[in-house]
Amino acid sequence: MTHPPLEWLFGMKFNPLTRGVVRPCSRGAAREKHDQGVLYGVLLRRSDTGVPVAAADLAPGRPSAFVQLFDEHGRTVLTHSFVPSRLRPGQLWLDHVRFVEYDAGPAGGDDDWAVNESWATKEDGTIFLAIDDRRAGTRREKQGTRDPALLERGYEPAPEFGDYASLFRVHRDRGVDEQGPGSAAEAARRTPVA
């Protein structure tokens, strides 16, 4: 399998409108921000087309992270919001997930979604699910609790600088090496920040 050429960009944060970073900075300056616990953004994108693969805004001092994964057209298909764990100091908790499905074709942008599925979870197992389906013109909501065994998937170690592959996992129950070819996690693993 031939992989597209990829590059990392760093800045204050990811800009969803321009698909770039706000106030770009060097890798060294981003590392300083990470070491100081200050908010910074990373973007992994195709260097030949500029299409984003994955982006994250990280605040290591808190710790927290907001992650976006993109389809081949650069549209957001999955977001993960990680907040500081209340139960496990130094760990992140995946408190919100948003999955977006688009109709076929590259037309439109992020607002052109067909199905929008959002999950909000708490460390006690409480979960809220909302599914908006524009095709069917429906909204479904459900609240409940998760199996305690599934809660383990919501924890994530706070990443070291340059180690973003785990944050970019789609399948939270699988390791980075099990995400599959073409995944953002695999792309981040084979494109080291260095």
N, C-alpha and C positions, 0 to 999 in steps of 0.2 A: 504494500500500500504506500503510495506517495503522499507525503504530508505537505500541506501548504506551508509556506514560510511564515513564521510567527515572530512577533516582537512584543516586548513589555514596554509600557509607558507608565510614568509615575507623575503624580501631581497632588494637589490639595484634596481632590475628590474626583470621582467620575461624573461626567456631564452627560445625562441621557439625551439631551437635545442635539448635541454636536457629535455624540458617540466618541468623545475624546476625554481629556482630563482638564480640569480647571487648574490654572497656574502650574503648567508643567514644570517638573524639576528633574534633576539627575537621579540616578539610582542611589548615589551616595547621599544626597540630600534626603531622599525617601527613607534610607536606612537610619539617618539621624532622627528623623521624625518618629520612626518606629521605636528606636531606642529611648527617645524622650517620652513616649506614650502619647504622642500628638496625632491627631487625625491626618491620614494621608490616603490617597487612592492609587489603585493599580489597575491597569487595563492590559489584557492579553488580546492582541488583534492580529489579523492577517496582515503581513507587511506588504503584500502585493496589491491588496484591494482596500485595506483599511477597515474591513468588516470586523466588528468586535466578536470575540469568542466568549470572554468572561471578564467581569470587572468586580472589584471589591473596594469598598470604603472601610478602612480599618481604624479603630481607636484603641491601640494596644494598652493604654493606661487605664482604660475602663474595665475590662476589655470588651469590645463589641465589634461586629462586622456586618455589613450589608452587602450581599453578594447578588450579582445578576449574571445569568447565563443566556446566551443568544442563539438564535437559529442561523442558518446559512445566509439569511437576508439581513442579519443584524437586528432582528426584532427580539425583544425580551421574551423568553419562554419560561423562565423559572427565576424566582427570587427567594433568597433565604435571608432572614433577619436573625442575627445572633446577638443575644444580650448576656450580661454577666450572670452566671449561675448563682442562685441564692444558696444552693445546697452543696456545691462543689467549688470552693474558692479557686480562682485561676482558670476555670473552665468556662466555655461558652455554652449557652443554652439556645437551641433553635426554637425561637418563640413564634415565628411566623413564616409560612411558606405560601408562595403564590405561583400557580401553574397556569400558563396561558396557552390556549390553542387558537390557531388562525385558520381561516379558510385557505385553500390551496393558492399558491402564487405569491410573488413578492410584493404585490401592490399594497399600499398603505403602510402605516407605521404601527407603533405599539398600541395606539387607540383603536386599531382595526381588528380587534380580537373577536373570536366567535364564542369561546368558552373561557371563563375566568373562574378558577377554583382557588379559594383561599382557606388556609388552615391556621388557626391560632391555638397554641398549646401552652400549658403551664406545667411546671415541673411536678405538680401534684397529680398530673394525668388528665386534668380538665382539658377538653378540646372543643373548639367551635369550628364548624365547617360551613362555608357558603359557596354555592355554585351558581354563577350567573351564566345562562345559556342564551345568547342572542338569537341563535338559529331557531330555538323553540319558544323564545320569548318568556323564559321562566327564571325564577330564582328559588333555590332550595337552601334551607338552613337546617343545621343539625347541631345539637350540643350533647356532649356526653363525656365519657372518660375512656382513656386508652388502656390497653393491657399494660401492666407494669413492665413486662418484658420488652415491649416496644419503646418504652421511654428511653431506654439506653441509647437508642439511635439519635436522640435529640442533643446529646452532649458532644462537644468538640473541644479538643485542646486549643488554647489560644496559640495561633501560629507564630512561628519564628519568622523573621524577615525573609521573604523570598519563598517560603514554604506554603503556597496557597492551594496546592492540588486537593488537599482534603476538604477545604472549604467549597471547592468547585464540584464536589460529588453530587450527582443526581440521585443515585440510589444510596441512601444513607445507611442501609444495612450491609453494604459491600465496601471493601477497601478500595483505595485509589487504583490499585492494579487490576481491579475487577470491574471497572466502570465501562470498559470496552473501547475499541479504537474509534477515534473521532470525537470522543467525549472531551469536555473542557478539562476534566481532571487529568486525563491522559495527555492532553496537549500541554498543560502546565508542567506535568512531570517530565516530559521530553524536551521542554524549553526552559532550562534552568535560568533563574534570574542572574546568577553568577556574581 
